[in-house]
Amino acid sequence: MTVITRFAPSPTGMLHIGGARTALFNYLFARHHGGQFKLRIEDTDKARSTPEATQALLDGLNWLGLSWDGDAIFQSAREARHREVAEELVDRGKAYYCYTTAEELAAQRKAAEAEGQQFRYNRQWRDASPSQTPSDVRPSIRIKAPLEGEVIVHDKVQGDVHFAAAELDDFVILRSDGSPTYMHAVVVDDHDMGVTHIIRGDDHLNNAGRQMVLYKAMGWEVPVFAHIPLIHDEGGKKLSKRKGAASTTEYADMGYLPEAMRNYLIRLGWAHGDDEIFTDAQAIEWFSLEGIGQSPARLDFAKLNHVNAYYMRNRDAAELAALIGVDAVYARAIESVKSKASTLIELKAQLGFYLQAPTTYDEKAQTTLAKFGANLPPLLDALENLDEPWTAESVKTALTEAATLAEKKIGEVMPPARAAIVGAMSGPDIPDAMAILGKEESLKRLRAACKA
């Protein structure tokens, strides 16, 4: 059997982190088994589905590095097939035409609410004879759900989930306007695509019971279900836009690397021992449904930053330069600061003083210059007279010798030098920074600080 998984988002917005993780799990499971990972765009909600949102989904998957097999399938293009199956179910006696109007349904719902009961359609057309059907009402089609017993979903994550027949109403599979409902279209599409494993969020678990009814009504093989717990914020609540539910492209804009996001996302609800950092090849080799936990995963930006920092440290500096939009000439500068940054945004900020001389000094730098600024002139003299090649080693030696001649401690000359070069009291080793900046630029900044 060829394993086939699918990711089936609705193009009504960006690819958010929960969807990204679902796509990743499906991708890894398919690749682990040498199978296929397919993409289906569920665009039947014509009012909310837009080309822009579809493109945003594709962009998110591409940025994350998840390539699907074959062309993306658009659900809206398959409505004729959905109608065909719905009518076949009627012919088989597994579904029926329902002539209950929207107004009648509303009245039934209102009556149930007045009695404090959950609304269930009363199945009035389930066994009606053709002679009873009105000619002036366009019918919908409803499935004949079981009237007794239960439906059991054998879920690889949640275990066996039981749905009593009383919970499964005769839900609509084809609306009166001929359009399919989500519940019906999903089953038909998954069957026709040959999907063997449905891996999705556990907010779809209740749908699985109803979808099982459709599979059995058509006599189709039921795929393996695996409903994964949702992702919560750091406080244990459902993700909101303000707390982590950003799109993958927004995470890209925040300075995260796609390989870091893949590594981090797979660990949200899945584990392989105590391993935290692993390659894509290892992720594919190790991934299994058995490794998925039953509890909601918690988004942890500290861990995400830790993972991202790891991948940044192991990225070539020239590549990082391209990612943050600076010339590769600054590769040495990037090497000197990348260990202090967790995101590309932070990296570029750390690089800022290399790109532009400070025009102001932060509060700590001002305090340092006020206290030790008088120690800068001897440093200038020593550096201006430095005849050796301008390297971190020669600069450090010159600074040390200047401090000795001025009868100052090194701790009294390095801080004002840092303030002059960086404009702040944090950053890379100062001799390294001055070597990267070059003699002319370094002396220019020291002179400016002497006049500040």
Residue pairs with C-beta under 8 A, 6 or more apart in sequence:
1 196
2 35
2 36
2 194
2 196
3 29
3 30
3 33
3 34
3 35
3 36
3 196
3 197
4 30
4 35
4 36
4 37
4 38
4 193
4 194
4 195
4 196
4 197
5 26
5 27
5 29
5 30
5 35
5 36
5 37
5 38
5 195
5 196
5 197
5 198
5 199
6 26
6 37
6 38
6 39
6 40
6 190
6 193
6 195
6 198
7 19
7 22
7 23
7 26
7 27
7 37
7 38
7 39
7 40
7 61
7 66
7 68
8 39
8 40
8 41
8 42
8 75
8 186
8 189
8 200
9 15
9 19
9 23
9 41
9 42
9 57
10 41
10 42
10 43
10 45
10 48
10 49
11 41
11 42
11 43
11 49
11 50
11 53
11 54
11 56
11 57
12 45
12 48
12 49
12 50
12 53
13 53
13 56
13 247
14 53
14 56
14 57
14 60
14 247
14 248
14 249
14 250
15 23
15 56
15 57
15 59
15 60
15 61
15 64
15 247
15 248
15 249
16 239
16 245
16 246
16 247
16 248
17 231
17 239
17 244
17 245
17 246
17 247
17 248
17 251
17 265
17 299
18 201
18 230
18 231
18 239
18 245
20 60
20 61
20 64
20 248
20 261
20 265
21 228
21 231
21 265
21 266
21 268
21 269
22 199
22 200
22 201
22 228
23 61
23 64
23 66
24 64
24 66
24 262
24 265
24 266
25 199
25 228
25 266
25 270
25 287
25 292
26 37
26 197
26 199
27 37
27 66
27 68
28 266
28 283
28 284
28 287
29 35
29 197
29 199
29 287
29 288
29 289
30 36
30 37
30 69
31 37
31 284
32 284
32 285
32 287
32 288
35 196
36 69
36 70
37 66
37 67
37 68
37 69
38 68
38 69
38 70
38 73
38 193
38 195
39 61
39 68
39 72
39 73
40 72
40 73
40 74
40 75
40 189
40 193
41 54
41 57
41 72
41 73
41 74
41 75
42 75
42 182
42 185
42 186
43 49
43 54
43 74
43 75
43 76
44 75
44 76
44 79
44 179
44 180
44 182
44 185
46 76
49 76
56 247
56 249
58 72
59 249
60 247
60 248
60 249
61 68
61 248
63 248
63 249
63 252
63 258
64 248
64 258
64 261
64 262
65 258
65 259
65 262
65 280
73 189
73 193
75 185
75 189
78 185
78 188
78 189
78 192
79 178
79 179
79 180
81 188
81 192
82 174
82 180
82 184
82 185
82 188
83 174
83 178
83 180
85 184
85 188
85 218
86 95
86 141
86 173
86 174
86 180
86 184
87 141
87 174
88 218
89 95
89 141
89 143
89 173
89 214
89 217
89 218
90 96
90 97
90 141
92 217
93 144
94 143
94 144
94 217
94 218
95 141
95 142
95 143
95 144
95 173
95 217
96 125
96 126
96 127
96 128
96 141
96 142
96 144
96 170
97 125
97 133
97 139
97 140
97 141
98 125
98 139
98 140
98 141
98 142
98 170
98 172
99 125
99 133
99 134
99 137
99 139
100 108
100 121
100 124
100 125
101 137
105 121
108 119
108 121
108 122
109 119
112 118
112 119
112 120
113 119
120 169
121 142
121 169
121 170
123 170
125 133
125 139
125 142
126 142
126 144
126 170
133 139
137 176
138 176
138 177
139 176
140 172
140 174
140 175
140 176
141 172
141 173
141 174
142 170
142 171
142 172
142 173
143 170
143 171
143 173
143 184
143 210
143 213
143 214
143 217
144 170
144 217
145 165
145 168
145 169
145 170
145 171
145 210
145 213
146 165
146 168
146 213
147 165
148 165
149 165
150 162
150 163
150 164
150 165
151 162
151 163
151 165
151 168
151 209
151 212
151 213
152 160
152 161
152 162
152 163
153 160
153 161
153 163
153 205
153 208
153 209
153 212
153 225
154 160
154 224
154 225
155 161
155 205
155 208
155 225
155 226
155 227
156 224
156 225
156 226
156 289
156 290
156 292
157 202
157 226
157 227
157 228
157 229
157 289
157 292
157 294
158 202
158 205
158 227
158 294
161 205
161 208
161 209
163 209
163 212
167 209
168 209
168 210
168 213
171 181
171 183
171 210
172 181
173 180
173 181
173 183
173 184
173 214
174 180
174 181
174 184
175 181
180 188
183 207
183 210
183 211
183 214
184 214
186 207
186 211
187 211
187 214
187 215
187 218
187 220
190 198
190 223
191 215
191 218
191 220
195 223
196 223
196 224
197 223
197 224
197 226
197 289
198 208
198 223
198 224
198 225
198 226
199 226
199 228
199 289
200 226
200 227
200 228
201 227
201 228
201 229
201 230
202 227
202 228
202 229
202 230
203 230
204 227
205 227
208 225
208 227
212 222
215 221
215 222
216 222
226 289
226 292
228 269
228 292
229 269
229 293
229 294
229 295
229 296
229 297
230 238
230 239
230 296
230 297
231 239
231 244
231 268
231 269
231 296
231 297
231 298
231 299
232 238
232 239
232 296
232 297
232 298
232 299
233 239
233 240
233 243
233 244
233 298
233 299
234 243
234 244
234 298
234 299
234 300
234 301
235 243
236 296
236 298
237 243
239 245
239 299
243 299
244 299
244 301
246 254
248 261
251 261
252 258
254 343
254 345
255 308
255 343
255 344
255 345
255 346
255 347
255 348
256 304
256 308
256 343
256 344
257 308
257 311
257 312
257 315
257 323
257 344
259 280
259 311
260 304
260 307
260 308
260 310
260 311
260 312
261 304
261 308
262 280
262 283
263 277
263 278
263 283
263 307
263 311
264 303
264 304
264 307
264 308
266 283
266 287
267 276
267 303
268 297
268 298
268 299
269 292
269 293
269 296
269 297
270 287
270 291
270 292
270 293
271 291
271 293
272 278
272 286
272 291
275 282
275 286
276 307
277 307
277 310
278 286
305 342
305 343
306 342
308 342
308 343
309 341
309 342
312 320
312 338
312 341
312 342
312 343
312 344
312 347
313 338
313 339
315 338
317 331
317 332
317 334
317 335
317 338
318 328
318 331
320 334
320 338
320 344
320 347
321 327
321 328
321 330
321 331
321 334
322 328
323 344
324 344
324 347
324 348
324 351
325 348
326 348
326 351
326 355
330 351
330 354
330 355
332 436
333 351
333 354
333 433
333 436
334 347
334 351
336 428
336 429
336 432
336 433
336 436
337 347
337 350
337 351
337 427
337 428
338 347
338 350
340 346
340 350
340 426
340 427
340 428
341 347
341 349
341 350
350 427
353 421
353 422
353 423
353 424
353 427
353 433
354 433
354 436
354 437
357 441
357 444
357 445
357 448
358 365
358 422
358 423
358 424
358 445
359 423
360 423
361 369
361 419
361 423
361 424
361 449
361 452
362 423
362 424
362 425
364 419
364 424
364 425
365 418
365 419
365 422
365 423
365 424
365 425
366 419
368 415
368 416
368 418
368 419
368 425
369 416
369 419
369 420
369 449
369 452
372 412
372 413
372 415
372 416
373 416
373 449
373 450
373 452
375 403
375 406
375 408
375 412
375 413
375 416
376 413
376 416
376 417
376 420
376 446
376 449
376 450
377 450
378 402
378 403
378 405
378 406
378 408
378 413
379 398
379 399
379 402
379 403
379 413
379 417
379 446
380 443
380 446
380 447
380 450
381 402
382 398
382 399
382 401
382 402
382 405
383 395
383 398
383 399
383 402
383 439
383 442
383 443
383 446
384 443
386 394
386 395
386 398
386 439
388 394
390 434
390 435
390 438
390 439
391 435
392 429
392 431
392 432
392 434
392 435
393 431
395 431
395 434
395 435
395 442
396 431
399 410
399 413
399 414
399 417
399 430
399 431
400 410
402 413
403 409
403 410
403 412
403 413
406 413
414 430
415 425
416 449
417 430
417 434
417 446
418 424
418 425
418 427
418 430
419 425
419 449
420 445
420 446
420 448
420 449
420 450
421 430
421 433
421 434
421 437
421 442
421 445
421 446
422 430
422 433
427 433
434 442
437 445
